[in-house]
């Protein structure tokens, strides 16, 4: 399992997102933890698409879709560094 952190700005607030790579029977995904605007812990996942980018799994919090591209880019950038 690969792990890294990335700071991403959400509504003018910088938040730290912890990415954990997991492999299962259904493929590769990243389990991500952070906090919401009230500092409550949140957790969600991104799954790789056939195009190589990463998409939120259904049922994710609505505001996460606003930063989905940044989350995907963080994974892609980290994978290029290996």
C-alpha positions in Angstrom: 0.0 0.0 0.0 1.4 3.4 -1.0 0.8 6.4 1.1 1.2 10.2 0.6 -0.2 13.5 1.7 -1.3 16.5 -0.4 -2.5 20.0 0.5 -5.5 21.1 -1.5 -7.4 24.4 -1.3 -11.1 24.0 -0.6 -13.1 27.3 -0.5 -10.0 29.4 0.3 -9.0 26.9 3.1 -5.9 24.7 2.7 -6.7 21.1 3.9 -4.4 18.1 4.1 -5.5 14.9 2.4 -4.0 11.5 3.2 -3.9 9.1 0.3 -3.6 5.3 0.8 -3.3 3.1 -2.3 -5.2 -0.2 -2.0 -5.5 -3.2 -4.4 -8.4 -5.5 -4.3 -10.3 -8.0 -6.5 -12.1 -5.0 -8.1 -8.9 -3.2 -8.9 -6.8 -0.3 -7.6 -8.3 2.5 -5.6 -7.1 5.2 -3.2 -8.7 5.6 0.2 -8.5 9.2 1.3 -9.0 10.8 4.7 -9.2 14.5 5.6 -11.5 16.9 7.5 -14.5 18.9 6.5 -15.1 22.6 7.1 -16.1 21.8 10.7 -12.8 19.8 11.3 -14.8 16.6 11.4 -13.0 13.6 9.9 -14.1 12.4 6.5 -13.1 9.4 4.3 -13.8 8.6 0.7 -12.3 6.7 -2.3 -11.2 7.3 -5.8 -11.1 4.5 -8.4 -9.0 4.6 -11.6 -10.9 4.9 -14.9 -10.0 3.2 -18.2 -8.5 6.6 -19.3 -6.0 6.6 -16.4 -7.6 9.3 -14.4 -9.3 8.9 -11.0 -12.9 9.4 -10.1 -14.8 9.6 -6.9 -16.8 6.6 -5.9 -20.6 7.0 -5.9 -22.0 8.4 -2.6 -19.1 10.9 -2.0 -19.8 14.2 -0.4 -21.0 16.8 -2.9 -18.2 19.3 -2.2 -15.6 16.7 -3.1 -16.7 16.8 -6.7 -15.5 20.4 -6.9 -11.9 19.2 -6.2 -12.1 15.8 -8.0 -9.6 16.9 -10.7 -7.1 18.1 -8.1 -7.4 14.8 -6.2 -6.9 12.9 -9.4 -3.9 15.0 -10.4 -2.3 14.5 -7.0 -2.4 10.7 -7.6 -1.1 11.0 -11.2 1.7 13.3 -10.2 2.8 11.0 -7.3 2.8 8.0 -9.6 5.1 9.8 -12.1 7.7 10.4 -9.4 8.3 6.7 -9.0 
